Amino acid sequence: MVSIENKTVWITGASSGIGAALAYELSKSNCSLILSARNEAALERVKQGCRYPEKIAVLPLDLCAFDSMVKKATKALSFFGAIDVLIANAGISQRSLIIDTDFDVFKKLMDVNYLGTVALSKAMLPHFIASGKGQFAVVTSLMGKFGSPYRAGYCGAKHALHGFFDVLRMEHEKDGIAVTLVCPGFVQTDVAKNALTADGSQQGSQDSATENGLPVTIFSKKMIHAIARKKFEVYIGRKELMGIYLKRFFPRILHKVVLKSTVR
């Protein structure tokens, strides 16, 4: 049976939500973990909540600090001597109409959700090539496959991740490197509360779709299973997954369905 046990895994966005749930679950599998996010105190709390905190290192990381990524990768490698999987999970969502949204908000969404992940992955790539193995597990979104109002900048950044990592997989499969793109639907996290509004401030409130989404513990188990199997791409959610197939075969119908939806 394929397993991720005893692997060394670096998780970004590990201070809460999906990243924290992944840390708790992977620690049960005796993995050595490197936890990254901007909030060091929150990372320490996640570490102490894991089964084997002695096998966990905390490495604060700001995805917008592009020039620091090589140093961060070097530091991450120093903890356990090697890294098997980089889980690029950190990101931020959006809830605002295009016409109302400041351009700086679109730029921040690209910097955090796309360029920061690209910079970090490029910093890790030489290590994976030298090792002859490695895996990028990138948390995108169903919004990386189709769009929805109030999320234009978020959708654009998530679509960009698919383009970049599809090509990375093609170029480096020969080097033993795998890429798994993970597309969540609605998951019970604070992603809506933390979403950027038109002026760049946080929305600060939850929405019913997220509240009724997949429990994060269930999502994390499904995601880890997909990583262990080195899936190319996986969709994890509930009825919203139908959007993938409507987009592929009936895009006009999807357009009408989304416009009628109460999700905002």
C-alpha positions in Angstrom: 0.0 0.0 0.0 1.3 3.4 -0.9 2.2 5.5 2.2 3.7 8.8 3.1 5.0 7.5 6.5 8.4 8.6 7.7 8.7 11.2 4.9 10.1 14.7 5.5 7.5 17.3 4.5 7.6 21.1 4.4 4.2 22.7 4.7 3.4 26.4 4.0 0.4 28.0 5.5 0.7 25.6 8.4 -0.5 28.0 11.2 -4.2 27.2 10.7 -6.8 25.6 8.5 -5.7 23.0 5.9 -2.0 23.4 6.7 -2.5 22.8 10.4 -4.8 19.8 9.8 -2.2 18.3 7.5 0.5 18.8 10.2 -1.6 16.9 12.8 -2.4 14.1 10.4 1.2 13.7 9.0 2.6 13.7 12.5 0.5 10.6 13.2 2.4 8.9 10.3 5.8 9.6 11.9 6.7 12.3 9.4 9.4 14.9 10.0 7.7 18.2 9.4 8.8 21.8 8.7 6.0 24.2 9.4 5.9 27.6 7.8 3.7 30.7 7.9 4.1 34.3 8.9 2.8 33.8 12.5 5.5 32.0 14.5 3.5 31.8 17.7 0.6 30.1 15.9 3.1 27.6 14.3 4.5 26.8 17.7 0.9 26.0 18.9 0.4 23.7 15.9 3.7 22.0 16.6 2.8 21.3 20.2 -0.6 19.9 19.1 1.1 17.3 16.9 1.8 13.7 18.1 5.6 14.0 17.7 6.5 17.7 18.3 10.2 16.6 18.6 10.2 15.8 14.9 8.9 19.2 13.9 10.8 22.4 13.0 9.2 25.8 12.8 10.4 28.2 10.0 8.6 31.5 9.7 8.0 32.5 6.0 6.5 35.4 4.2 5.6 34.4 0.6 5.9 38.0 -0.6 9.6 38.1 0.4 10.6 36.5 -2.9 14.3 37.2 -2.5 14.5 35.3 0.7 13.3 31.9 -0.7 16.8 30.5 -1.5 17.9 31.2 2.1 14.6 29.8 3.5 15.0 26.6 1.4 18.6 26.2 2.7 17.5 26.6 6.3 14.6 24.1 5.8 17.0 21.5 4.4 19.3 22.0 7.4 16.7 20.7 9.9 16.5 17.1 8.7 19.1 16.9 5.9 16.5 16.4 3.1 12.9 17.1 2.1 10.7 14.6 0.3 7.6 16.7 -0.2 6.9 20.5 -0.4 3.2 21.2 0.3 2.5 24.7 -1.0 -0.6 25.4 0.8 -0.4 29.1 1.9 -2.7 31.5 0.2 -5.4 34.1 0.5 -8.9 34.4 -1.0 -11.0 37.4 -2.3 -14.5 38.6 -2.1 -15.1 41.7 -4.3 -16.3 42.6 -7.7 -13.8 43.5 -10.4 -15.2 47.0 -10.9 -14.8 47.8 -7.2 -11.4 46.2 -6.5 -8.2 48.2 -6.1 -5.5 47.1 -8.5 -3.1 46.5 -5.5 -5.5 43.8 -4.3 -5.1 41.9 -7.6 -1.3 42.3 -7.3 -1.3 41.0 -3.7 -3.4 38.0 -4.7 -0.9 37.1 -7.4 2.1 37.8 -5.2 0.9 35.5 -2.4 -1.0 32.8 -4.3 1.2 32.5 -7.4 4.6 34.2 -7.4 5.4 33.4 -3.8 4.8 29.7 -4.4 6.7 29.8 -7.7 9.7 31.5 -6.0 9.7 28.9 -3.2 9.3 26.0 -5.5 12.1 27.2 -7.7 14.3 27.5 -4.7 13.6 23.9 -3.8 13.9 22.5 -7.3 17.7 22.1 -7.4 17.6 20.0 -4.2 14.9 17.7 -5.7 16.9 17.4 -9.0 20.1 16.6 -7.1 18.3 14.0 -5.0 16.7 12.4 -8.0 13.3 12.6 -6.3 10.9 15.0 -4.7 7.3 16.1 -4.9 5.5 19.4 -5.1 2.0 19.2 -3.7 0.2 22.4 -4.6 -3.1 23.5 -3.1 -4.9 25.4 -5.8 -8.7 25.4 -5.8 -11.7 24.5 -7.9 -11.4 28.2 -8.7 -8.2 27.2 -10.6 -10.4 25.2 -13.0 -13.5 27.5 -13.4 -14.5 31.0 -12.1 -17.0 32.5 -9.8 -18.1 36.2 -9.2 -16.3 38.1 -6.4 -13.2 36.0 -6.9 -11.6 37.2 -10.1 -8.1 37.9 -8.7 -8.1 34.7 -6.7 -9.3 32.7 -9.7 -6.6 34.2 -11.9 -3.8 33.3 -9.5 -5.1 29.8 -9.0 -5.4 29.2 -12.8 -1.8 30.4 -13.1 -0.6 27.8 -10.6 -2.1 25.1 -12.8 -0.2 26.4 -15.9 3.1 26.7 -14.1 3.1 23.3 -12.3 1.8 21.4 -15.3 4.9 22.5 -17.1 7.2 21.9 -14.2 5.9 18.3 -14.1 6.6 17.9 -17.9 10.1 19.4 -17.6 11.2 17.5 -14.5 9.5 14.1 -14.6 12.8 12.8 -16.0 14.5 14.0 -12.8 12.2 11.9 -10.6 10.1 14.9 -9.6 6.3 14.5 -9.1 3.6 17.2 -9.0 0.2 16.9 -7.4 -2.3 19.7 -7.9 -4.9 19.6 -5.1 -8.2 21.5 -5.8 -10.4 22.0 -2.7 -14.0 22.9 -2.9 -15.6 24.3 0.2 -13.7 23.4 3.3 -14.4 24.4 6.9 -11.6 26.9 7.4 -11.2 30.7 8.0 -10.5 31.3 4.3 -13.7 33.4 3.9 -13.0 35.4 7.0 -9.5 36.2 5.8 -10.5 37.0 2.2 -9.5 40.3 0.8 -12.3 42.8 0.0 -12.2 45.6 -2.6 -9.8 47.9 -0.6 -7.6 45.1 0.7 -9.1 44.7 4.1 -10.2 41.3 5.4 -13.8 40.3 5.0 -14.0 39.3 8.6 -17.0 37.1 8.3 -17.8 33.5 7.4 -20.1 32.4 4.6 -22.6 29.6 4.7 -20.9 27.6 1.9 -17.7 27.5 3.8 -19.5 26.7 7.1 -21.2 23.8 5.4 -18.1 22.6 3.6 -16.0 19.5 4.1 -14.6 19.2 7.6 -10.9 20.0 7.4 -9.9 16.7 9.1 -11.6 14.7 6.3 -10.1 17.0 3.6 -6.6 16.5 5.0 -6.8 12.8 5.0 -8.1 12.7 1.4 -5.3 15.1 0.4 -2.6 13.1 2.0 -3.9 10.0 0.2 -3.6 11.8 -3.1 -0.1 12.9 -2.3 0.9 9.4 -1.3 -0.4 8.1 -4.6 1.3 10.9 -6.5 -1.9 11.9 -8.3 -1.5 14.4 -11.1 -4.6 16.3 -10.0 -7.3 15.7 -7.5 -10.6 17.5 -6.7 -11.8 17.3 -3.0 -15.2 18.6 -2.0 -18.9 17.9 -2.3 -21.5 18.8 -4.9 -19.4 21.7 -6.1 -17.1 19.2 -7.8 -19.8 19.0 -10.5 -18.5 22.3 -11.8 -15.3 20.6 -13.1 -17.3 18.4 -15.4 -19.8 21.1 -16.4 -16.8 23.3 -17.4 -15.3 20.6 -19.5 -18.4 19.4 -21.3 -21.1 22.1 -20.9 -19.4 25.5 -20.2 -22.6 27.5 -21.0 -24.6 25.5 -18.5 -21.9 26.1 -15.8 -22.0 29.8 -16.6 -25.8 29.9 -15.9 -25.5 27.7 -12.8 -22.8 29.8 -11.2 -24.7 33.0 -11.9 -27.8 31.6 -10.3 -25.9 30.4 -7.2 -26.2 32.2 -3.9 -22.5 31.7 -3.2 -20.7 35.0 -2.8 
